[in-house]
Amino acid sequence: MSDPIYEKLKEYEKKGVLPMHMPGHKRRVGDFPHLPSDACSVDITEIDGFDDLGDPRGIIKESEEIASRLWGSKRTFYSVNGSTACVLAAICALCPPGGRAVVARNCHKSVYSALELFDITPVFVLPETAADGDGGSVTPEAVDDALRSAPDASVVIVTSPTYGGIISDIRGIVRAARARGVPVVVDEAHGAHLGLHPFFPEGAVACGADVVIHSLHKTLASLTGTAALHVCGELKDADAIGRMMAAFVTSSPSYILLSSIDGEVRRLAKSGGRLARWAAALEKMRDDLAGLRVLSAADRASDGAAFAADPSKITLDCSRAGLTGPALAAALRKEGVEVEAALPYGVLAMTGEGDTEKTLLRFARAALAVDRTLLPSDPVPPVPLVTVPPRVLSSREALKKKKRRVPLGSAVGKVSATYVWAYPPGVPAVVPGETVTDAVVGIIKRYLAAGIALKGVDDGTTEIIEY
């Protein structure tokens, strides 16, 4: 199968052209054993004949057009700086500095970085609470209420699917926003595969969102750090987003990363890649996991707080097994399995296009082996992991204030001077400028009790604003 960017790189390598340009290793693969030779030999900069990611007119433009047809968008922009650059670009293009935005509280930290950088006032929408306390779907009704309370909002920003695979009613959210002429940005970083095979739910592009962001490496066969931003829906000025993409994505893009995007997009467009094999393996794994006695294996779709769920994400809930998430992760590690993340109530296993029936059977056997060693116990009462504390100052204002560190218990009622979150998933318990509440402390304590480290908490203390 033809992969033009990679093939052009290999052809160029064979010419023996003297590279009087970046990168500094000059493709002398034998001189630098710490660099992988296959990557080093095709590592170039934006030289003649290889197009320009910031203003594509040749092979990169052709590839982006194939991606647009594949996902059904009007225009696609590639990123070699992950979804974070795409999120920053989209928000910067659609919301003026000092403006307002309707934001799902369970958005990724990149959204909060944008709010801080551009001094945007968020009108937060709280997702439904799942049975395990984690964030569920964001409802169209909640978005509509937020837009009524903030008629000057410039954009709606939601994450779907969430890190745990919960999908929101994007069609309904788009209808609510469209009625007020407000564009919708969907951070679909974990859902690049959605809608590309009947086994998976439809994606946000098909649901009419104005901007959809994909991390291609999370579930598809592309290298880490590759992403795509799709302009679709009713948005008219795609050029504005293109300018912001050029601002936030490096002007020295890795052609190794670009070639991995190009190759994957072309494979998916021509043959569907290995999505059918992956889907069949997931269906088989569901049957294999049915034998679990104590651990609960779920794709989250059955939870009343979820509009829909991505079956490629598997949660092993250990709340009835007397274990914390990190303890379950450690037990699986002894079976030769490393999961995506340890959560307070269990672990998240993330599957992808590269998985087969064999690899998922191995995971199922490891889970069953651990399950056989466990005895039932009283379930740990769930604590909601997402809340919206009262906001006193903007994040930008709060971060400039004088700070002092206090024990968590002493922070209640005070204004936070820091972000507090677990990464992953990167959803904050509190952000700078918000009041630390009992609910915030409860979330923090739940993570700490499970042995999960948090950014913004050190030895049971956190930073507050000193007045």
C-alpha positions as CSV (number, residue, x, y, z in Angstrom):
1,M,0.0,0.0,0.0
2,S,1.3,3.4,-0.9
3,D,2.4,5.7,1.9
4,P,3.6,8.8,0.0
5,I,5.3,10.7,2.9
6,Y,7.2,7.7,4.1
7,E,8.1,6.5,0.6
8,K,9.3,10.0,-0.3
9,L,11.5,10.1,2.9
10,K,13.1,6.7,2.0
11,E,13.7,7.8,-1.6
12,Y,15.3,11.0,-0.4
13,E,17.5,9.0,2.0
14,K,18.9,6.9,-0.9
15,K,19.9,10.0,-2.8
16,G,22.7,10.7,-0.4
17,V,22.0,14.5,-0.4
18,L,24.3,16.4,2.0
19,P,22.0,17.7,4.7
20,M,23.1,21.3,5.5
21,H,20.0,21.8,7.6
22,M,18.3,20.5,10.7
23,P,18.3,18.1,12.6
24,G,21.8,18.2,14.0
25,H,22.4,14.4,13.8
26,K,22.5,14.9,10.0
27,R,21.1,11.4,9.5
28,R,24.5,9.9,10.3
29,V,22.9,6.9,12.0
30,G,26.1,5.0,12.8
31,D,27.6,7.9,14.8
32,F,24.7,8.1,17.4
33,P,23.8,4.7,18.7
34,H,21.3,6.2,21.1
35,L,19.1,7.2,18.2
36,P,17.1,4.5,16.4
37,S,18.6,4.1,13.0
38,D,15.4,3.6,11.1
39,A,14.0,6.8,12.5
40,C,17.2,8.8,12.3
41,S,17.7,8.0,8.6
42,V,14.5,9.7,7.6
43,D,14.4,12.5,10.1
44,I,14.3,15.7,8.1
45,T,13.0,19.3,8.3
46,E,10.7,21.1,5.9
47,I,12.9,21.1,2.8
48,D,12.0,21.5,-0.8
49,G,9.5,18.9,-2.0
50,F,8.2,17.9,1.4
51,D,5.4,20.5,1.9
52,D,4.8,22.8,4.9
53,L,2.5,21.6,7.8
54,G,1.7,25.3,8.6
55,D,0.6,26.0,5.0
56,P,0.1,22.6,3.3
57,R,-0.2,22.6,-0.5
58,G,1.4,19.2,-1.5
59,I,1.6,15.8,0.0
60,I,0.5,16.9,3.5
61,K,-2.5,18.7,2.1
62,E,-3.4,15.6,0.1
63,S,-3.2,13.5,3.2
64,E,-5.3,15.9,5.2
65,E,-8.0,15.8,2.5
66,I,-8.1,12.0,2.7
67,A,-8.6,12.3,6.5
68,S,-11.4,14.8,6.0
69,R,-13.2,12.3,3.7
70,L,-12.5,9.5,6.1
71,W,-14.1,11.2,9.1
72,G,-16.6,13.3,7.1
73,S,-15.3,16.7,8.1
74,K,-15.0,19.8,5.9
75,R,-11.3,20.3,6.7
76,T,-8.6,18.5,8.7
77,F,-5.5,19.9,10.3
78,Y,-2.7,17.5,11.5
79,S,-0.8,18.0,14.7
80,V,2.5,16.6,15.9
81,N,2.0,18.2,19.3
82,G,-0.8,16.0,20.3
83,S,-4.4,17.1,21.0
84,T,-3.3,19.7,23.4
85,A,-2.2,22.0,20.6
86,C,-5.5,21.4,18.8
87,V,-7.5,22.3,22.0
88,L,-5.5,25.5,22.5
89,A,-5.9,26.4,18.8
90,A,-9.7,25.8,18.7
91,I,-10.5,27.7,21.9
92,C,-8.2,30.6,20.9
93,A,-9.9,30.9,17.5
94,L,-13.4,30.6,18.8
95,C,-13.4,32.6,22.0
96,P,-12.0,36.1,22.4
97,P,-9.6,36.8,25.2
98,G,-11.6,37.7,28.3
99,G,-14.7,36.0,26.8
100,R,-17.0,33.4,28.2
101,A,-17.3,29.7,27.4
102,V,-19.6,26.9,28.5
103,V,-17.2,24.1,29.6
104,A,-17.9,20.6,30.8
105,R,-16.2,20.3,34.2
106,N,-14.7,16.9,33.3
107,C,-12.6,18.4,30.5
108,H,-8.9,17.6,30.1
109,K,-6.3,19.9,31.7
110,S,-5.5,21.4,28.2
111,V,-8.9,23.1,28.3
112,Y,-8.0,24.6,31.6
113,S,-4.7,25.8,30.3
114,A,-6.6,27.6,27.5
115,L,-9.0,29.2,30.0
116,E,-6.0,30.5,31.9
117,L,-3.9,31.6,28.9
118,F,-6.8,33.5,27.3
119,D,-8.4,34.7,30.6
120,I,-11.7,33.0,29.6
121,T,-14.5,32.9,32.1
122,P,-15.9,29.4,32.3
123,V,-19.6,28.5,32.9
124,F,-19.2,25.0,34.1
125,V,-21.5,22.1,33.3
126,L,-21.4,19.2,35.7
127,P,-21.7,15.8,34.1
128,E,-24.0,13.1,35.5
129,T,-22.5,11.1,38.3
130,A,-21.8,7.5,37.6
131,A,-22.4,4.7,40.1
132,D,-18.7,4.5,41.0
133,G,-18.6,8.3,41.5
134,D,-16.8,9.1,38.2
135,G,-18.1,11.6,35.7
136,G,-20.8,10.4,33.4
137,S,-22.3,12.1,30.3
138,V,-22.9,15.8,29.9
139,T,-26.6,16.3,29.0
140,P,-28.0,18.6,26.4
141,E,-30.4,20.0,29.1
142,A,-27.4,21.0,31.2
143,V,-25.7,22.7,28.3
144,D,-28.9,24.5,27.4
145,D,-29.3,25.8,31.0
146,A,-25.7,27.0,30.9
147,L,-26.2,28.8,27.7
148,R,-29.4,30.5,29.1
149,S,-27.4,31.7,32.0
150,A,-24.5,32.9,29.8
151,P,-26.1,34.3,26.6
152,D,-22.7,35.9,25.7
153,A,-20.8,32.6,25.7
154,S,-18.7,32.2,22.5
155,V,-18.3,28.4,22.5
156,V,-19.3,25.1,24.2
157,I,-16.5,22.7,25.0
158,V,-17.1,19.1,26.0
159,T,-15.0,15.9,26.3
160,S,-16.6,12.8,24.7
161,P,-15.7,10.1,25.2
162,T,-14.2,10.6,28.6
163,Y,-11.0,8.9,29.7
164,G,-13.2,6.1,31.0
165,G,-15.1,5.8,27.7
166,I,-18.4,7.6,28.5
167,I,-20.0,9.3,25.5
168,S,-22.3,12.3,25.7
169,D,-25.3,13.1,23.5
170,I,-23.4,15.2,21.1
171,R,-26.3,15.6,18.7
172,G,-28.5,16.9,21.5
173,I,-25.7,19.3,22.7
174,V,-25.2,20.6,19.2
175,R,-28.9,21.3,18.8
176,A,-29.0,23.2,22.1
177,A,-25.9,25.3,21.1
178,R,-27.0,25.8,17.5
179,A,-30.3,27.3,18.7
180,R,-28.2,30.1,20.1
181,G,-25.6,30.3,17.3
182,V,-22.8,29.0,19.5
183,P,-20.2,26.5,18.1
184,V,-19.4,23.3,19.8
185,V,-15.9,21.9,20.3
186,V,-15.6,18.2,21.2
187,D,-12.4,16.9,22.6
188,E,-12.7,13.4,21.2
189,A,-9.1,12.6,21.8
190,H,-9.9,9.1,23.0
191,G,-12.4,8.5,20.2
192,A,-10.6,8.7,16.9
193,H,-12.0,5.3,16.0
194,L,-15.6,6.1,16.7
195,G,-17.8,5.8,13.6
196,L,-15.1,4.1,11.6
197,H,-16.6,0.6,12.2
198,P,-20.2,-0.4,13.0
199,F,-19.1,-2.0,16.3
200,F,-18.2,1.4,17.7
201,P,-20.7,4.3,18.4
202,E,-20.8,7.2,16.0
203,G,-18.4,10.0,16.4
204,A,-18.8,13.7,17.1
205,V,-18.1,14.7,13.4
206,A,-21.2,12.7,12.3
207,C,-23.2,14.3,15.2
208,G,-22.6,17.8,13.8
209,A,-20.0,19.3,16.2
210,D,-18.2,22.3,14.8
211,V,-14.7,21.2,15.8
212,V,-13.6,17.7,16.7
213,I,-10.2,16.8,18.0
214,H,-8.6,13.4,17.8
215,S,-5.5,11.9,19.4
216,L,-4.6,9.4,16.7
217,H,-2.1,7.6,18.8
218,K,-4.5,6.7,21.6
219,T,-6.5,4.0,19.9
220,L,-5.2,3.9,16.3
221,A,-1.9,2.9,14.7
222,S,-0.1,6.2,14.8
223,L,2.9,7.3,16.8
224,T,2.6,9.1,20.1
225,G,2.0,12.8,19.9
226,T,0.0,12.6,16.6
227,A,-3.4,14.2,16.4
228,A,-5.9,15.8,14.1
229,L,-8.4,18.7,14.3
230,H,-11.5,18.5,12.2
231,V,-13.5,21.5,11.2
232,C,-17.1,20.6,10.4
233,G,-20.6,21.6,11.4
234,E,-21.7,25.2,10.6
235,L,-18.4,26.9,11.4
236,K,-17.5,29.3,8.6
237,D,-14.0,30.5,9.2
238,A,-11.8,27.4,9.1
239,D,-8.9,29.7,8.1
240,A,-8.9,31.3,11.6
241,I,-8.4,27.8,13.2
242,G,-5.7,27.1,10.6
243,R,-3.8,30.2,11.7
244,M,-4.1,29.2,15.3
245,M,-2.9,25.6,14.5
246,A,0.1,27.1,12.9
247,A,0.7,29.1,16.0
248,F,0.4,26.2,18.5
249,V,1.9,23.4,16.5
250,T,5.7,23.5,16.1
251,S,7.1,25.1,13.0
252,S,9.7,22.2,12.9
253,P,7.3,19.2,12.6
254,S,8.6,15.7,12.8
255,Y,8.2,14.0,9.5
256,I,8.4,10.7,11.2
257,L,5.3,11.5,13.1
258,L,3.6,13.0,10.0
259,S,4.4,9.8,8.0
260,S,2.7,7.7,10.7
261,I,-0.4,9.8,10.5
262,D,-0.4,9.6,6.7
263,G,0.1,5.9,6.6
264,E,-2.6,5.2,9.1
265,V,-5.1,7.5,7.5
266,R,-4.6,5.9,4.1
267,R,-4.9,2.4,5.4
268,L,-8.2,3.3,7.2
269,A,-9.5,5.0,4.1
270,K,-8.7,2.1,1.8
271,S,-9.4,-1.0,3.9
272,G,-10.6,0.0,7.4
273,G,-7.2,-0.9,8.8
274,R,-7.6,-3.6,11.4
275,L,-10.7,-2.3,13.0
276,A,-12.8,-5.4,12.2
277,R,-10.2,-7.6,13.9
278,W,-10.1,-5.4,16.9
279,A,-13.9,-5.3,17.2
280,A,-14.1,-9.1,16.9
281,A,-11.5,-9.5,19.6
282,L,-13.4,-7.1,21.9
283,E,-16.6,-9.1,21.5
284,K,-14.7,-12.3,22.3
285,M,-13.1,-10.7,25.4
286,R,-16.5,-9.8,26.8
287,D,-17.4,-13.5,26.9
288,D,-14.0,-14.3,28.4
289,L,-14.5,-11.8,31.2
290,A,-17.9,-13.1,32.1
291,G,-16.3,-15.5,34.5
292,L,-15.2,-12.8,36.9
293,R,-16.6,-13.4,40.4
294,V,-15.5,-10.3,42.5
295,L,-14.1,-7.8,40.0
296,S,-16.7,-6.1,37.9
297,A,-15.7,-5.7,34.2
298,A,-17.7,-3.0,32.4
299,D,-17.7,-0.9,29.4
300,R,-19.8,1.7,31.3
301,A,-22.7,1.5,28.8
302,S,-25.0,0.0,31.4
303,D,-24.6,2.9,33.8
304,G,-27.6,5.2,33.9
305,A,-25.3,8.2,33.9
306,A,-23.9,7.3,30.5
307,F,-25.7,8.2,27.3
308,A,-23.4,5.7,25.5
309,A,-20.0,4.1,26.0
310,D,-17.0,3.2,24.0
311,P,-16.6,-0.6,24.3
312,S,-12.8,-0.4,23.7
313,K,-12.3,0.9,27.3
314,I,-12.6,-1.8,30.0
315,T,-12.9,-1.0,33.6
316,L,-12.2,-3.5,36.3
317,D,-14.0,-2.3,39.4
318,C,-12.4,-3.6,42.6
319,S,-14.7,-1.8,45.1
320,R,-16.2,-5.1,46.2
321,A,-12.9,-6.9,46.5
322,G,-11.2,-4.9,49.3
323,L,-8.6,-3.5,47.0
324,T,-7.6,-0.1,45.8
325,G,-7.0,0.6,42.1
326,P,-3.2,0.8,42.5
327,A,-3.3,-2.6,44.4
328,L,-5.2,-4.2,41.6
329,A,-2.8,-2.7,39.0
330,A,0.1,-4.2,41.0
331,A,-1.6,-7.6,41.0
332,L,-2.1,-7.5,37.3
333,R,1.5,-6.4,36.8
334,K,2.6,-9.6,38.5
335,E,0.6,-11.4,35.8
336,G,2.5,-9.5,33.1
337,V,-0.1,-6.9,32.3
338,E,0.3,-3.1,32.6
339,V,-3.0,-1.2,32.6
340,E,-3.6,2.3,31.3
341,A,-4.4,3.8,34.7
342,A,-5.1,3.0,38.4
343,L,-8.3,4.8,39.6
344,P,-9.7,5.0,43.1
345,Y,-12.3,2.4,42.4
346,G,-10.4,0.1,40.0
347,V,-8.3,0.1,36.9
348,L,-8.8,1.2,33.3
349,A,-7.6,-1.1,30.5
350,M,-7.3,0.6,27.2
351,T,-7.5,-1.4,24.0
352,G,-6.5,-0.3,20.5
353,E,-6.4,-1.2,16.8
354,G,-3.2,-3.2,17.4
355,D,-5.0,-5.6,19.8
356,T,-6.0,-9.1,18.7
357,E,-8.0,-12.0,20.1
358,K,-4.7,-13.3,21.5
359,T,-3.7,-10.2,23.3
360,L,-7.1,-9.6,24.8
361,L,-7.4,-13.2,25.8
362,R,-4.1,-12.8,27.7
363,F,-5.6,-9.8,29.5
364,A,-8.8,-11.7,30.4
365,R,-6.8,-14.6,31.7
366,A,-4.7,-12.2,33.9
367,A,-7.9,-10.6,35.2
368,L,-9.4,-14.0,36.0
369,A,-6.3,-15.2,37.7
370,V,-6.3,-12.2,40.0
371,D,-10.0,-12.5,40.6
372,R,-9.6,-16.1,41.8
373,T,-7.4,-14.8,44.6
374,L,-9.9,-12.3,45.9
375,L,-12.7,-12.6,48.4
376,P,-15.9,-10.4,48.4
377,S,-15.9,-7.5,50.8
378,D,-18.2,-4.6,51.6
379,P,-18.1,-2.1,48.7
380,V,-16.3,1.2,49.2
381,P,-19.0,3.9,49.3
382,P,-18.6,6.0,46.1
383,V,-17.5,9.6,46.4
384,P,-18.3,11.9,43.4
385,L,-15.0,12.6,41.7
386,V,-16.2,15.7,39.8
387,T,-17.6,18.9,41.5
388,V,-17.9,22.6,40.7
389,P,-16.6,24.7,43.6
390,P,-17.6,28.4,44.0
391,R,-15.4,30.6,41.9
392,V,-13.9,33.8,43.4
393,L,-11.2,34.8,41.0
394,S,-10.1,33.8,37.6
395,S,-7.3,31.3,37.4
396,R,-5.0,33.9,35.9
397,E,-5.7,36.3,38.8
398,A,-5.3,33.6,41.4
399,L,-2.0,32.4,40.2
400,K,-0.5,35.9,40.6
401,K,-1.5,36.1,44.2
402,K,0.7,35.5,47.2
403,K,0.3,31.9,48.4
404,R,0.8,29.8,51.5
405,R,0.6,26.1,52.1
406,V,-1.8,24.7,54.6
407,P,-3.1,21.2,55.7
408,L,-6.1,20.1,53.6
409,G,-8.5,20.4,56.5
410,S,-7.5,24.0,57.1
411,A,-8.0,24.9,53.4
412,V,-11.8,24.5,53.5
413,G,-13.4,27.8,52.9
414,K,-10.2,29.3,51.5
415,V,-9.5,30.2,47.9
416,S,-7.2,27.7,46.1
417,A,-4.0,29.0,44.6
418,T,-3.2,25.9,42.7
419,Y,-4.7,23.2,40.5
420,V,-5.3,19.8,42.2
421,W,-5.8,16.8,39.9
422,A,-4.7,13.3,39.3
423,Y,-3.0,12.7,35.9
424,P,-4.4,10.7,34.3
425,P,-7.2,11.7,33.8
426,G,-6.3,15.3,34.2
427,V,-9.7,16.5,35.5
428,P,-9.3,19.0,38.4
429,A,-10.8,18.7,41.8
430,V,-10.2,22.4,42.2
431,V,-8.6,25.1,40.0
432,P,-6.9,28.4,41.1
433,G,-9.5,31.0,42.2
434,E,-12.1,28.5,43.4
435,T,-13.1,27.9,47.0
436,V,-11.9,24.7,48.6
437,T,-15.0,22.9,49.8
438,D,-15.7,19.8,51.8
439,A,-16.6,18.1,48.5
440,V,-13.2,19.0,47.1
441,V,-11.4,17.7,50.1
442,G,-13.4,14.5,49.9
443,I,-12.3,13.9,46.3
444,I,-8.7,14.6,47.2
445,K,-8.8,12.2,50.2
446,R,-10.4,9.5,48.1
447,Y,-7.5,9.6,45.7
448,L,-4.9,9.8,48.4
449,A,-6.5,6.9,50.3
450,A,-6.2,4.8,47.2
451,G,-2.4,5.6,47.0
452,I,-2.8,7.9,43.9
453,A,-0.5,10.9,43.8
454,L,-2.1,14.3,43.0
455,K,-0.6,17.4,41.5
456,G,-1.1,20.3,43.9
457,V,-1.1,18.2,47.1
458,D,2.1,17.5,49.0
459,D,2.2,15.6,52.3
460,G,-1.4,16.4,53.0
461,T,-1.0,20.1,52.3
462,T,-2.1,22.4,49.5
463,E,-1.7,26.0,48.5
464,I,-4.2,28.7,49.2
465,I,-4.2,32.4,48.5
466,E,-2.8,34.5,51.3
467,Y,-4.8,37.7,51.9
